[in-house]
Amino acid sequence: MSLRLLRFLTHPQVRVDPATPVPQWDLSDVGRARAAALAGSPFLAATTSIWSSTEVKALRTAELIAGGIPHLVREDLGENDRSATGFVPPEEFEALADAFFAHPDESVRGWANAADEQRRIVAAVDAVLTDERSGDGDIVVVAHGGVGTLLLCHLLGRPITRELDQPGQGHYFTVNRDTRAVQHGWRPLEELSVE
């Protein structure tokens, strides 16, 4: 049997709107262009399903990539629950994110803690991997950087750490679908077009 892959993608750049709840943020023009550029890429030829969270930025990314590939949705693929604070300015957000990863069993300003969020994203991806609707080929999951980092830590057998965080929005890592072995860490979405 040939190697079957799971590619975990994070949405690219978003249109930041402090007046709109973060899960409803859409892609920016740059983010939309980056996602649209992946449509029809060779890596999609072996892809039998694309899954995304219910958040607009992930839904939109998946829609732009999918073409005729089945697009399925799971709420538990969503980003870490940060609804207690809503939007916070970037500098403050980075400090909160540092604390979230540094103290995984503690809530930071009402955010869900990292250990619980890691269990959720691992269970969600396991469910995708065993869902018959995923098909027999490669799977793409379009989600978010925070939960992606928690998943990557788990798959690598590493403690929760921000050291494995994506370098910016719009990255991906690849996992052997059958063994759950990580094939490579975060790479920019653009590298998918040549994979």
C-alpha positions as CSV (number, residue, x, y, z in Angstrom):
1,M,0.0,0.0,0.0
2,S,1.3,3.4,-0.8
3,L,2.0,6.0,1.8
4,R,-1.1,7.9,2.9
5,L,-0.7,11.3,4.4
6,L,-2.5,13.7,6.7
7,R,-1.7,17.4,6.0
8,F,-2.6,19.8,8.8
9,L,-2.9,23.3,7.4
10,T,-3.5,26.5,9.2
11,H,-5.5,29.3,7.6
12,P,-3.5,32.1,6.1
13,Q,-3.7,35.8,7.0
14,V,-7.1,37.1,8.3
15,R,-8.9,40.4,8.3
16,V,-8.6,41.6,11.9
17,D,-11.8,43.3,13.1
18,P,-11.9,43.9,16.9
19,A,-15.7,44.5,16.6
20,T,-16.3,41.0,15.3
21,P,-15.9,37.8,17.3
22,V,-12.6,36.1,16.4
23,P,-14.2,32.9,15.1
24,Q,-16.1,35.0,12.5
25,W,-13.0,36.7,11.1
26,D,-12.6,36.0,7.4
27,L,-9.4,35.8,5.3
28,S,-7.7,39.0,4.2
29,D,-7.1,39.6,0.5
30,V,-3.5,38.2,1.0
31,G,-4.8,35.2,2.9
32,R,-7.5,34.5,0.3
33,A,-4.9,34.7,-2.5
34,R,-2.5,32.3,-0.7
35,A,-5.3,29.7,-0.2
36,A,-6.7,30.1,-3.7
37,A,-3.2,29.5,-5.2
38,L,-3.3,25.9,-3.8
39,A,-6.4,24.9,-5.7
40,G,-5.6,22.2,-8.2
41,S,-2.1,21.6,-6.8
42,P,-0.6,18.1,-7.4
43,F,-0.9,17.2,-3.7
44,L,-4.7,17.3,-4.0
45,A,-4.7,14.4,-6.6
46,A,-4.4,11.8,-3.8
47,T,-6.6,13.7,-1.3
48,T,-9.9,12.1,-0.7
49,S,-11.3,14.5,2.0
50,I,-10.7,18.0,3.4
51,W,-11.9,18.7,6.9
52,S,-12.1,22.1,8.6
53,S,-13.2,23.7,11.8
54,T,-16.4,25.8,11.8
55,E,-14.5,29.1,12.1
56,V,-14.9,31.3,9.0
57,K,-11.2,31.6,8.3
58,A,-10.8,27.8,8.2
59,L,-14.0,27.2,6.3
60,R,-13.0,29.8,3.7
61,T,-9.5,28.3,3.3
62,A,-10.9,24.8,2.8
63,E,-13.5,26.0,0.3
64,L,-10.8,27.8,-1.8
65,I,-8.6,24.6,-1.8
66,A,-11.2,21.9,-2.1
67,G,-12.5,22.0,-5.7
68,G,-14.5,18.8,-6.1
69,I,-13.0,17.1,-3.0
70,P,-15.5,16.5,-0.2
71,H,-15.3,19.2,2.4
72,L,-16.4,18.1,5.9
73,V,-16.6,20.2,9.1
74,R,-16.0,19.5,12.7
75,E,-16.5,22.0,15.5
76,D,-13.8,20.3,17.6
77,L,-11.1,21.2,15.1
78,G,-11.5,24.9,16.2
79,E,-8.9,27.1,17.7
80,N,-8.1,27.2,21.4
81,D,-11.0,28.7,23.4
82,R,-10.0,32.3,24.1
83,S,-13.5,33.7,24.3
84,A,-13.0,34.9,27.8
85,T,-10.9,37.8,26.5
86,G,-12.1,38.1,22.9
87,F,-9.8,40.3,20.8
88,V,-6.7,41.5,22.5
89,P,-4.0,43.7,20.9
90,P,-1.1,41.7,19.3
91,E,1.5,42.5,22.0
92,E,-0.9,41.5,24.8
93,F,-2.0,38.4,22.8
94,E,1.6,37.2,22.4
95,A,2.2,37.5,26.2
96,L,-1.0,35.5,26.9
97,A,-0.1,32.9,24.3
98,D,3.4,32.5,25.9
99,A,1.7,31.9,29.3
100,F,-0.8,29.5,27.7
101,F,1.9,27.2,26.5
102,A,4.2,27.7,29.5
103,H,1.5,26.7,32.0
104,P,-0.5,24.0,30.2
105,D,-2.6,22.9,33.2
106,E,-3.6,26.5,34.1
107,S,-6.2,28.8,32.6
108,V,-4.7,32.2,31.5
109,R,-7.3,35.0,31.9
110,G,-10.2,32.6,31.5
111,W,-8.8,30.8,28.4
112,A,-9.2,27.0,28.2
113,N,-6.0,25.5,29.4
114,A,-3.5,24.0,26.9
115,A,-3.7,20.4,28.3
116,D,-7.4,20.2,27.8
117,E,-7.2,21.8,24.4
118,Q,-4.5,19.3,23.4
119,R,-6.7,16.4,24.4
120,R,-9.6,17.9,22.3
121,I,-7.6,18.4,19.1
122,V,-5.9,15.0,19.4
123,A,-9.3,13.3,19.7
124,A,-10.8,15.4,16.8
125,V,-7.9,14.4,14.5
126,D,-8.1,10.8,15.6
127,A,-11.9,10.9,14.7
128,V,-11.1,12.4,11.3
129,L,-8.5,9.7,10.7
130,T,-10.9,6.9,11.5
131,D,-14.0,8.4,9.8
132,E,-15.1,6.4,6.8
133,R,-16.0,9.7,5.1
134,S,-12.3,10.5,5.0
135,G,-11.9,8.0,2.2
136,D,-8.8,5.9,1.5
137,G,-6.4,8.5,0.3
138,D,-4.7,11.5,1.8
139,I,-6.5,13.8,4.2
140,V,-6.2,17.6,4.6
141,V,-7.3,19.2,7.9
142,V,-7.6,23.0,7.8
143,A,-7.6,24.5,11.3
144,H,-5.6,26.8,13.4
145,G,-2.0,27.4,14.6
146,G,-2.5,27.1,18.4
147,V,-4.2,23.7,18.2
148,G,-1.8,22.6,15.4
149,T,1.1,23.3,17.8
150,L,-0.6,21.3,20.5
151,L,-1.2,18.4,18.1
152,L,2.4,18.5,16.8
153,C,3.7,18.4,20.4
154,H,1.6,15.3,21.0
155,L,2.6,13.6,17.8
156,L,6.3,14.2,18.5
157,G,6.0,13.0,22.1
158,R,7.1,16.4,23.3
159,P,5.8,18.3,26.3
160,I,3.5,21.3,25.4
161,T,5.8,24.1,24.2
162,R,5.6,27.2,22.1
163,E,8.9,26.3,20.6
164,L,7.0,24.1,18.1
165,D,4.6,27.0,17.2
166,Q,4.1,27.8,13.5
167,P,6.2,30.7,12.3
168,G,3.2,32.6,11.1
169,Q,-0.3,32.1,9.7
170,G,-0.6,29.8,6.6
171,H,1.7,26.9,7.4
172,Y,1.4,23.1,7.4
173,F,2.9,19.9,8.6
174,T,2.5,16.4,7.3
175,V,1.9,13.1,9.2
176,N,1.8,9.5,8.0
177,R,-1.9,8.8,8.1
178,D,-1.4,5.2,9.2
179,T,1.4,5.4,11.7
180,R,0.9,9.0,12.9
181,A,4.6,9.6,12.4
182,V,5.4,13.2,11.6
183,Q,7.0,13.5,8.2
184,H,8.1,17.1,8.6
185,G,7.4,20.2,10.8
186,W,5.9,23.5,9.8
187,R,6.4,24.7,6.3
188,P,4.8,27.6,4.4
189,L,1.6,26.8,2.5
190,E,3.4,27.7,-0.8
191,E,5.5,24.6,-0.5
192,L,2.4,22.4,-0.9
193,S,2.1,23.5,-4.6
194,V,5.3,21.6,-5.3
195,E,4.7,18.6,-3.1
